[in-house]
Amino acid sequence: MGLMRFDLGSADLLPYRSRFEQAFLSSYDGTVFPTRVEIHGNVLHCIRQKSDSGKLNIAWPISGFGVPILRTCSLIEREAPYVLAVELARGQLCELKDQAASWEHAGMLVPDQYEELYRDAYRDFVLATFEQHDPEHATRIANVALAKICHAENVLGKAYVAQRLQVRRQRFAHPPALLGCNLGEVPAEKLPGDYAERFGAAMISLDWRSVESEEGTYNWDLFDEQIEWGQKNKLMLVGGPLLEFQENGLPNWVANWKHDILNLQSFLSDYVETVVTRYTGKIRTWEVTARVNTGGLFGYTEDNLLALTGRMIDVARQVDGDSRVFIRVDRPWGDYQAKGKHRLTPWHVVDALLRSGMGLAGINLELAIGYEPGRNDARRMLRFSRLIDSWGSFGVPLHVTIACPSKADPDPQAELDIQVDDQQGAKPWSQEHQAEWFSEFVSLLMAKQPVVGIFWNHLNDAYRHRFPNAGLFQADGEPKLAWDRLKEQHRPD
């Protein structure tokens, strides 16, 4: 049994207990260890089966920057508790310096302001290390260092995005990645007339639950109209995700076959074959499955879900050999492994499918920010940058589907029973905050060469959708501020 102890430094931090309990340890390569967290007084106990070195990942309050997830350096187990804030400052400084060196080596001009902030933060960190005999005092100094580190990250990240976009826009007359949105269940006549001024693509969900809610009865009208509308507007169309490998992700009648996986596979294959055949020539990119890495459909093993996904990719490719087949990966950090219910990391899942030779053409990463702890919690922008780089190492095109809320109110049309987390960022979620985060994050994604498509999770809060309050239109039909900001992102210059 492995145990690491961390001194929180002050009882003032105990209001963040629920966040601290979501902490987990990871290895040097990012693999997440199943971790149980207990808090005894001011000391955080991280317990796991293996006794080995590891990095602690934990949401930590930073003045002016909310409660982002930070990470320590790799630490050994020892009897004396580590002063947590000091170790977080050490970890963030190392990541910041490594990233700056990597980008500078690639030709980036590092701003002088970054160098000044880094030096100031490093000086405060050193002072904190000398005060570790007094954890409360050391924590105060380290927290000052962390705020300066976050400021330095912002300066470095903005410089990287600006320089990368300048290079990419010199090479392309159009935006370096297509922007799109999932139309969901919005009728074609309710779709905004100026959609094509903001987006060059549209995602047609073609969710099996909507198409065939009753066995043998297909309802194509909504999607036929959406596709016709998309073609008239000269949009690139993406179909899917066709199958959701999570509880309640398939039509209710399919559960009758959950104990017969071979017959179930036949039903899944039949649906994929039917929908791809119907829209061959109109839709060239298909997203066949979602949540294969986290799902838990009918209690199937990860190997079962991998086999089903591989079969669905093969079916789509056999029907339309010219199409590109993607799968969706949610929670791509792999943090869900901390609960000990999953053996495979999201990278292992995708690697297995790519090696299978079934014809997987690309990956769609789903990122939802601003919701209760434990669901794609906020990271610093440089961590998002590294995440995209790590997924880009597979050498296949990436789509990224993003969502964040515009308010914390209850959302009756949201499928997920989760709460908006107003403490996660530097300020509560609002339309303005949503638009700011959207603009900043889309700019980062545009700067990444592997990213060829960026999709907003859903268009309108008035219709059934996954994440609360994350649409670009309010339930009353009024556009949100992010809708107006999209015009700026769509321009090539």
N, C-alpha and C positions, 0 to 999 in steps of 0.2 A: 504494500500500500504506500503510495507516495503522498507527501504532505508538504505544502509550501505555506508559509505564514507571511502576512503583510500587515504592517502597522498603518492604520488609517490616519493617524496623527492627531485626530480630534473627534470628540463625540458629536461635534457640529455636523459631521458628514453622515450621520446615521439616518437622516431623512431620505438619503439616496439608497437606502438598504435594498429596495426592490431592484434597483439597477445593478448594485454590486452583486446580487445573487445570480445575475445573468452572466457573470464573468466566466471565463474559461481559459485553459492553458492550451498552447499550441506548440508544435515543434519548430525547428529552424526553417523547415520548408513549408510551413503554413498548415500542416495537418493538425486537425483539432482533436484534443484528447477529451474523452468523456470526463466531465469535471463536476464535482459536487462542492458547493460553496456554503460555508457556515461562518457566522459572525459571532465572535465571543468577545464582548467588551468592545475595544477598539481594534481588535485583531481579526483580520480576514483569513480564514482557513480554506485553502484550495486542495481538495482531496481527489485523487485519481488512483487507478489500479497500478499504473507503472510508476516506478521510482526513477526519475530521470530529469535532466534539465529541461527547461521549457520557458516560453514567453507568456506572461499574463496579459490577456486582453480584457479590458474593463472600461465601462462608461465612467467618465471622471469629470466633475464640474470644473470649468475654467472660466474665470471672470471675462465676460464679453464674448464668449464663444460657445455657450451652452454646455451640453453634457455629451461630447463626442466619445466614441470608443478609441482609447489609446492602447499602446502596447509597450511592454518593457523589452529590454534586451533578453537574451537567453540566460536564465539564472539557474544555479544549482540549488538543490535542496539543502537546507541548513537548519539548525536548531533555533537560532535567533531570528526574529521576524525582520524582514526587509521594511524599510520606510517606503511605503508605496509611491508617494508623490515623487520622491527622489529617483526611484527606479523608472517611473514613467517619463520623467524629464530626460534621464539617460537614454532610454529607448527612443524617444522622439528625436533627440538630438542626433543619434546615430543614423536613424532613417533619413532625417533631413539632410545631413551631410553627405550620405551615400547618394541620395537622389540628385543633389546639386552637382556632385562630382560626375555622376553618370551623364547628366544633361550637358554639363560643360564640356566633357570629353566628346560628346556628339556634335559640338559646335555652338551650343547656346551661349549667349552673352548673359552672365549672371549680374543682376543689378547691384550697385553699391549699397543700396538700402538693405538688401538681404544680408550682405556681409556685416553691416553694422548691427543689425538685429541678432544675427547669429552670435556675434562676439558678446553682446550684452547678455543673451540667454545663457551662453556657456559660462560666463562669469558668475551669474546667479546660481547656476547648477553646481559649480565648484564650491561656492559658499555653503550651499545646502548640504553637500557631502561632508563638510567639516562640522556640521551641527547635528549629525545623526544621533548623538547621545541624547538630544532633546527632540524627540520625533515631532512634537507639535511645532516647534520653531523651524525645524528643517522642512516641514511640510509647507509652512507659509512661504518660505523662500523659494522652494521648488515650484509652488503654484505660480509665483511671479515669473519664474523662468518658463513655465509651460505657456503662459499667456504670450510671452515674447516669441516663443517657438511657433505658436499658431499664427502670430502676425507675420513672422518670417516665411512660414509656409504659404500664406496668402500672396505675399510679394513674389516669391519664387514661382508659384503656380501660375499666377497671372502673366508673368513674363514668359513662361514656357508656352502657354496657350497663345499669346499674342504673336510670338515668333514663329511657332509651328503653323498657325493659321495663315500668316503672311506667306510662308513658303508654299503651303498647299494651294492657296488661292492664286498664286502666280502660275501654278501648273494646271489648274482647272478653271474653266470659264463658268462653272456651276458650283454649287455647294459641294464640298468633298464627301458628304454623306447625305443620303435621302432622308428627309423628314416625313413622318407619317403619323397617323393616329388610328387606333382601333375604333371602328364605327359602332361596335356593339349592336344593340337592337334599335338604333335610331332609324326611323323610316326615311327613305330617300327624300321625300318631300320636306322633311324637317332638317336635312343636312344644310349647313350654311352655304350660301351662294358664293362666298369668297374663300371657300376652303382651299382651292388650288392656288390662291395667292400666298398661302402659308405652307402648304404641304405638297410634296410631289408624289406621295404614296398614300395608300389606305390599307388597313388591315380588315379583312372581312372574316369575322370570327368563325362562322359555319360550325359552331359548337353543336355536338351531337345532341345535347339535351334540348336545344332549341329546334333542331331540324327534325328529330324523330322522338319526340317525347312519349309517343305511343308506338308500340312495335308495329312496323309495317306502314305507318302513316307519316309521309314526309311533307314538311312545310318549307318550301323553297322560296315563297313569294318575296319575303323581306330581303333575302340575300340576292335573288335575281335582280331586284330593283337596285340594290346597292351596287352590284357589279356593273349594271348598265349605266348607272350614274357615274361610277368611277371611270369607265371607258370614255364616256362623253367628255369628262374633265381631263382625259389623257393622264391618268394616274397609274403608277405602278401598283399592282394589286398583290397582296399577300393573303393567302388563305390559311386560317387557323388561329389558335391551336384547335385541331379537330377533336382531339381526345385529351381529357384532363385526368391524369392518373392520381387522383386523390379521392378521399371519401366524398360521396355525393357529386363526383365529377362526371359521371356518366348517367344516361337516362335511368330512371328508377327500375324499369322492367329488366334491365341488364343484370341486376343483382340476383335474379333467379338462376343465373348461370355461374355465379361466383365460385362454386365448388367444382366446376368442370372447366378448367382453364383452357383445354383444347377447343371445346365448343365456344367458349368466350372469345378466344382468338379468332375464330371464324366470323363471329359477329363483328368484331372490331375491323377485321380485314375487309369485310363486305361493305362497311360504312365508308372506310377510306377509299376503297375502289369506286364506290358509287359517286362520292362527292368529287373526286379527282377526275373521273370520267366525264361528269356533267360539265365541269368548268375547264377542261383541257383547252388550251389556246387562249383563254381569257385570264387565267391565273397561272403565272410561271413560277411562283415561289410558294411552297407549302410548308406550314409548320404543323407537323403531324401529331406531336405529343407535347404536353407540358407537365412539369412537376414529376418527371420520372425519378429524379434524385431525392425528392422529399416526400413523395405522395403517400405510400402506404395503402394503395387501393386494395380493398377487400382483404387486407392483411397479408398480401403477397410479399414474398421476399424480394430483395433488390435484384437478384438474379432473374426472377420471374418477370419483373417489370422491364429489365434490360432486354430480355428475350422478346417480349411483346413489342417493345419499341423498335428493335431491330427488324422485326417482321413487318411493322407498319411502314418503316422507311422503304423496305424492299417492295411492298405492295405499291406504294406511291410511285416508285421509280419504274416498276413494270408497266404501270398504266400510262405514264407520261415520262418517257426517257429523257425528254428535253428540260424537264422541270428541275428546280433546285429544292432540296428537302432540308429543312431545318428542324431542330427540336428546341424547346424552351427550357432553360435552367433557372429555377428560382433560388433565392438565397445563395448566390454564387460564392459567398465568402466561405461556405461550409460550416458556419457557426452552429447550425442545427445538430451537428454531430456531438456537441457538448452534452446532449441529453442521453447519449449512449444507445440510441435506437437505430442508428445507421452505421453500417460497416464501411461503405464506400464514400469517398469524398466526391464532390461534384466533378472534379477533374478526372477521377478514375472512371466515373460513369461515361463521360464524353470520350475519354481515351479508348475505352472498350468498344464503343459504337463506331468510332473512326477506324479502329483496327479490324473491325468485323468485315469491312469491305462491302457493306450494304449500300453505300452511296450517300452517306450523310454529307451535305454540302456546306452547312454552316450552323451556327449556334446563336440563339437569342437569349441574352441575359436579362432577367427581370429584376429590377431594383426598385423597391418601394421605401421611401424615406419619410420619417415623421410619424411613425406609428409606435404603439406601445413596445417597451423593451423586449428584446428577443426576436424581433422581426425586421431584419435588415436595418439595424440601428445606424444612426449617423456616424460616418467616419469623416476624417479630414480629407480635403480634396486630393492631396497627394496619395492617400491610401486608395482612393478611387482610381487614380491614374495608374498605380501599380497593379490594381485588380485587372484593369483592361489590358495592360501589358502582359500579365500572366496568362490570360485567356487568349490573347493574340498569338502566343507562342505555339498554339496548335496549328497555325498556318492556314486556317479557314476563315471566311468572312464572318464578321460579328454583326448581329443586330442587338440593339439594347432597347428594352422596353422600360420606361420609367414612370414613376408616379409619386406625387407628394400632395398633401391636402391643402385646401385654401381656408379651412376653418376647422374648429374642433367640435362642431355641433353633431348630434346624432344624424345618421344618414340611412333612411329606411330602405333605400335601393341597394345598399352595399351587401354583398354576399358574405364577406368576412366579418365576424363579430369581434372586431378589434377597435381600440380607442386611438384617437389622435393624441400624440404626445407633444404637448405644448412646451415642455421643458428641454426638449432634445436640442433645439437650436438656440441661437443667440437671442431670439425673440419668438413670441407666439406665432403660430401659423395663421396667415391671413392671405388674401389675394395678392397683396404686394410681396409678401415673403415667398409665396409660391412662384410668382413671376420671376423674382430675383434668383431663386434657386434654379429654376428651369433654365434661365438664360446662362447662368454660370456653368451649369452642368452640361448643357448642350454644347457650349463652346469648347469645353474640355473634350467631349466625345468627338467633335468635329476635328480636333487636332490629332486624333488617333488614327493612324493609317488602317488598322484592321477593321475599324467600324465603318460599315457601308450603309447602315440603316439605323435610324433613331425613331422610336415610336412612343407616343404618349399612350398610357394604359387605357384610357377611355375618353370619349368626347363629351358626353352630356350626363350630368348627375340625375337627370329625370328618369333615366332608364337603368335597368339592371346592370350592375358593374361589380368589380371585385373590391377595390379599395375605397374607403369612405372619403367623400368630398374631394376626389382627385380629378374631376372632369375639368374641361376647359370652358364649359358652360354650366351655369347654375341650374337648379331644378326648375326655376321659373323661365328658363330659356335665355336669360341675359348672359352675354359673354363675360368671362373673367378677364382680369388684367393680363394674364399670361397669353390669352388669345391675341391681344394687340401686339405683345412683344414678339410673337412668332414671325411677324412680317420682317423684323430686323434680321432674324436668323435665316430666313429664306433667301435674302438677297445675297448674291455672290460676292459683293464687296461691302 
